[in-house]
């Protein structure tokens, strides 16, 4: 295990030329767990530290109202100082925005209308990365790409991405885009961390095959991998005391106990070890982090400089075995 200074903190967005930071500032905690004024400062701190991707979604901010987080990001960008020029701005479409018929999903009608609303809330003329938040099985790909191609041609969207897609969804999307002579997907944002490794089976191989950037969301599984047991014992657990972390904790408690003991032995914070592991995985472009404080942000940046050695990676594989306990990928089974 070593600490190193990365020669270049930016990498290409998959096969494309745009360069992005390894860490993406996620905004799902804003307008709820992070007060608006603190969120504005946090975005400045992230930008000052070289994080050039801000990731949001049209449904974020639902604790106030859906769209509130995009409005908050828009307020931040409107402060000027080159913020818009420095940021790769990503948002998402597809979530249900209201109980009105057609106010969700990936119909061409909703994609175009939702993009206009996101542009208005963000106060920008173009979204750099417009991501489909999840698959819509009712929407045929020619309808989806008709809408996305229209937005790209009009200069309202630069790249199109996906989130929470299966590997075969990625392949279908790319095949349809090729038939239309479209660029297709630039990226896939998927759930991936030490505790939930299903993406290794199909999603990561499909994304690599088609040249997509892969960005892991919830790299610490909502705090499960950030020292949850120590926090629960000390009464300092916030996010890790609820949501997906607490849902999975009963089944994984023995592994989490081993993990936290392992981190103590090597003298590293569990959050930094878990994030470093994700960033070390083949095919992973970056990770979406959801810091609530500047201290959380600095911890994530330390993780980018942490290089886990072979013995440490093997120990983490023992504690959190890959799906199938590291057996061959599905493609190899048929050979």
N, C-alpha and C positions, 0 to 999 in steps of 0.2 A: 504494500500500500504506500502510495506516495502522493504528495501534493505537487501540482505542476501549474505552470502558466500556459494556457492554450495559446498557440501562435496566432490564431485567428478566432475570435469569439463568434464569428458568423459562418453559416454554412448555406449551401444552395437549397432552395425550396424544391427538393426532389430533383427531377431532371431539368428544372427551369433555372433561369439565370438570376432571378431575384434572390438576395441573400437575407437570411433571417438569423436572429439570435437563437442559441440553444434553449434558452428559457423564454416562454411566452407568458406575459402577464394576463392571467385569467381574472375575470371581473364578476364571477358568480357570487362571491361573498360581499360585493358592494351592495349598498342600499339594503342593509339587513344586519350583517355581521360587521360591516365596516361603514361608519358614518360617511356621508357624502364629502365633507371637508377633508376628512382623513384619506378618503379614496383619491381625491384630487392630488393631495400631497404624495401619496404612494405612487401614482402614475408618474409624477415628476421624478421621484427618487429612482424608479425603475429605469426611466429614460436616461437619467444622468449616469446610471451604472451600465449602460450599453444594451439594455433590453429594448429591442426595437419592434416587438410584436405585441399588440394589445388585442386580446380575444374576448369577444362578447357575443350576445345573441339577442334577438328581438324579444324573447320572453323573459330575459333577465330583469331583475328588479321587481318581480311579482309581489314581493312583500309590501311594496308601495303600490305599484301598478306595472303591468307588463310594458316594457319599453323604457322604463325609468333609467335603467343602467345605460342604454344607448344615449339617452338624453344627457346623462352625467358625463359620459365620454365626450359627447359633443361640446359640453360646457368647457371641458378641459382643453380640447383641441382649439376652441374659439379664443383661448387666452393668447394664442399666437406664439411668438418666439421660435418659430420653425417646427413646432410640435407635429403638425400634419405632415410636413415633408420628411421628418425623421422616422415616422411610424409606419409599419406595415399593419394596416387596420383590417381586422377580421371580424365578421359577424355571421350569424346563422339564421336560417329560415326553415320553416316546417312545423314548428310548434304551434299549438292551438293558441291563438291570440285572444279569442273571445268565444262565447257560445254561439256566435252567428254561423250559419251554414257557409262553408267555403272560406272561413277565416283561419285556415291552417292547412297543413299538408303541402304537397308539391304539385298541385295543379298549375298550369301555366298562368292562369288568372291570379292565383294567390302569390306565386313567385314574383311576378311583375309588380303587383300592388304592394306586397310586403317590402320589396326592395325600395320602392319610392318612399314608404314610411320610414324605413331605416335610414335612408339618405337624409330625410328631413330631420329625424331625431339626432343623428350624428352631425348634421350641419356640414356635410361634405358633398362633393360632386361625384365621387367614385369610391366604391368599396374595393379594397385591394384583394381580399379573399372572401368570397361569398359562399358559405358552407351550408350544405343540406344537413340539418340537425339530426335527421334519422331517415331511414328508408320509408317511402310511401308506396306500399304495394299496389295501391289503386292507380298510381300515376305511371303511364307507359313512358319509356325513356325518350321516345321521339317528342312527347309533349314537354318533358322536363328540359331537354336540350333546346327545343324551339324557344322556350322562355329565356334560358340562360344565354343562348347565342344572341338573342335580341338585346339583352342587357349589356353583354360584352361589346356588341357592335355599336351600341349607343354611347359607350364610354362610361356607363354607370357601374360596371363591374370589370375588374382586371382579370382575376382568376376565379375558378370555381373549385370548391372543395367538398368533401363529404365528412360525415361524422357518424360513428356508430354503425358503419356498414359491415356486412359480412364480406369475406373474400370474393364470393361469387357476385355480390352486388357491384363491387369494384370492377370486376371483369366485364360484367354486363354493361355497366356505364361506359367503360372505355371502348368496347366494341361498337356501341351505338354512336358514340362521339366520332369514332373513326369513319363510320359510314356517312356522317354529315361533314367530314373534313374539319371537325372541331378539335380544339386542343384537348378537351376532356378534363378530367380531374387533375388538379395540381397537388392535392393533399388528402390524407385521411386522418381524422382525429379520433382516436380510439381509447377506451379504458384499458390501461396496461400498467401493472406494477408487480412487485414480488408476490403479492398475495393472489392476484388475478392475472394469470398468464395465458388465457385462451387465445389472445391475439397472435401468439407464436405459431399456432397451427395453420391458419389460413390467411388472416388479415395482413400480417407483416410480409409473408411471402408474396401475396398478390400485389401489395403496394410496391414492393421492390421490383417485381417483374414489370409492372406498368410505369415505373419511374415516379411514383408518388412520394412526396414527403410524408412521413408518419410522425404524428405528434401525439404523445401520450397525455390523456387527461386523467386527473386524480392519481398522479404517480405515487402518492402516499396513501391512497385509498381513504380519503376523508379523514386523515389523522391516525389511521390504524397503525401505520408504519413510522409514526413520529414520536414514539415513546408513550403510547397510550396507557400502558399499565403503570408506569411511573407517574404519569399525570393524574390518573384516577386515584392512586394512593395518596398523592399530595393535594388532591382537590383542585388541581389547576386545569383539568380537561375542559375544553370548550367545544370545538368542532368534533374532536375525537370521542366525545361523550354522547354523540347522537348520530343519526343518519347511517350511511353505509358502513362506517367504522364499527358502530355498535351492533349492526345487523350481522356482521361476519365474525366479530370477536369471540362469541361462544364457541364456534366450531374451530377457530384457529388459535385459541388461547395458549395451548402448549407451544405452538410454533412461535407465537409472539413473545412468550417468555424466553425462549431460546434466542430469538432475534435480539431482544433487548440486552440479554446477557452477553451475546456476541459483540454488540456495539460497545458495551462497557469494556470488554477485554481489549478491543483495538483502540479505545479512547476516542470514539467518534459518536456524534449525536445520531440517533436512529434516522431522523429526517434526512440528514446529509448522506447517510449510507444508502437509504432507499432511493433517493433521487439520483445519486451517482450511479447506482446499478441500472436504473432505467436508461439513463443517458449513454451507458456503455453498450447497450444492446445493439446488435447488428440491425441496420435498417431504420433505427430511430433517429429522426432529425432533431427532435426537441421534446420538451415537456411543458405543459400548461401548469403554472403554479398559481396558487390562490392565497398569497400572503395577506395577513391582516395587519401586520406591523412592519416597520423597517427592519427590525431584528429578524423576522421571518424571511424577508427579502435577502438580507445579507447571508443568512444560513443557506439559502438556495444557491446563491452565487458561490459560496465555499464548496458546495457539492460539485459544481462544474469543474473545480480544480482537483477534486479527489479522484485518484486512480486506484481502484481496487485491484489487488494482485490475484494471481491464479488461485492460490490457496483460499483466499477470502471469497472469491466467486464460487469456488467449489463448495465451501461451507454454506453459503447462501442457497445454493441449489439443493443441498441436503435438507436445510430447514424448510425451504419452500420449493418442493420438487416441481419441475415443469409438468404440464398436463401430459398424462401417459408416462410420467416419471422419466421424461427425456427420451422416449422412444422415437423411431423414425417419423418424419413428417408424412402426411397422408399420401403424397405423391410417390414416396418410396415404397409404400405398402403394395402398390400395384405393379411394381417392377419385379 
